[in-house]
Each structure stands twice: as C-alpha cells, then as structure tokens.
C-alpha cells in the first residue's frame, strides 16, 4: 500500500471519528422525552428536544406534536364510524384493542402543490371526465392540499397517461395472500399509480392506464378517479363503504361523497414536519 493511500485512509478515519464525537455531544445536550410524557412547558422558541416517535426513531424538534383532530360529524354514530375506518384507510391498520396491529405503516401527505398533466392519448370524453373530477376535488378547497391542471408536462409533478404495458397491481412474490378471483382478474381494467416520495412526503406521481384491458371504455375514467383519490394519501382500498371512492367495487358517481371529503379534511388538517407512523398516530390521537 502506497504512502499516499495510507495518508488518505488516516485522514478519513480521523474525520469520521470527529463527526461521531461531535454528533454524540450534540445529542447529549438535548432533552429527550417520550411523546406521552411531553409537556408544552418543556418547549419555548429557543429550545430543542428529542422526541421518541416509535421504538427506534428520534425527532429533533422545537414544535409541540400536533394532536390528531377528527372532523365534527353530524351524529355520534357517524363519528364512531369515521374513527373506525380512517386509521385503516391512512395506515392499513384498524385502531382497536381487539385488533392486533401487524404493520406500522407511515402517514403519507403531499406537502407541495399537485400539478396534473393529463396525456392526450386518452379519448376526448374520458379526458374531460378526468379533468372535471380533478377540478371537483380542487374546488373543495381542502386546507393544505392544492391541486391544479397544467397544460405543459414540464410544469407538472403528476402525470396521467396510457400505456400498452401490463402493469403489476399485486405483489407477485406474495400471491398466496390474495383470493383466486383477485389473482385471476389482476390484469383486467389494468391501471396503477407510482408515487415518488421520501420517508415522509409525496412529491411526484405517475398514473398509468392500459386501455386495451378495459372491456367498457367508460370504466377508464372511473379507474383513474379511484386511483387519483387513493394517491392523495396512499390510501388503502376498503371492502365496505359503498359511497367512497376507496370502495373496492366503486361505481361511477358524479359527486364526491361527504365521507371522502372528510377523509381529505382530516388527512390534510395539518402537515406533519416529521414521520408519523401508526404507533405515533395512536399517541397523537389520544393526546
């Protein structure tokens, strides 16, 4: 090994060691508390603390974690129903002491304006229906969720297009988890969306549709509507709630249901600046 290589390695080791020591000293000077024990008095505009999000995640913050707020619904029964379904829709887990949580998925939110470009490869009428639906969501004026149509693909961060490729919609490595009917029909009405995101936020998406797999062309716009709505929070489809766009057998509807409006209002009531997994959500919900 040459002297030059030995010198470079020695410098690298010294720098790495210094960085580790410096980080350790930073953390040792911060107050660390679990979120359950967090008191607003611990925070002021000049303070920083380490908050335990889950068993292995720390957050350096000067912001008191925001309580998760549900909408004020007309009746107690409606509220109970909504609180039952929302955790599954957002996290894929039911928030119940009678249900064992097997996953600890993360809340997905867009924190940038969504600028949609719809490819002209769609039939004119289908394209108009998709445009109308997107503007209907935009006109709901949901707090912290901005959606607009753009005429130039270069100005977009959400691209809706057609394709001739066969799109995978099931996890091919875990087909044993699906029913025979799901496996048999997985390439029927073939479409899917592909979010680009980090551990916290979504910032780009491509939604693809294979029109050759649709027997009824009217179903193309229906499929796009359900996928687009789902991509606003990587929402999980559900086999109940016929009024929702997330219903696994959703049929076309000219209006957006009150339930779906409340999903968006709840999901975008506050943009969390740190990762919120299901374990943390349960604490924020009960704060």
ABEGO torsion letter per residue (X at the ends): XBAAAAAAAAAAAAAAAAAAAAAAAAAAABBBBBAAABBAAABBAABBBBBBABAABBBBBABBBBBBBBBBBABAAAAAAAAAAAAAAAAGBBBBAABBBABBBBBBBBABBBBBBBBAABBAAAAAAAAAAAAAAAAAGBBGBBBBBBABAAABABBBBBBABBBBABBAAAAAABBAAAAAAAABGBBBBBBBBBAABBABBBBBBBAAABABAAAAAAAAAAAAAAAAAGBBBBABGAABAABAABBBBABBBAAAAAAAAAAAABBBABBBBAAAAAAAAAX
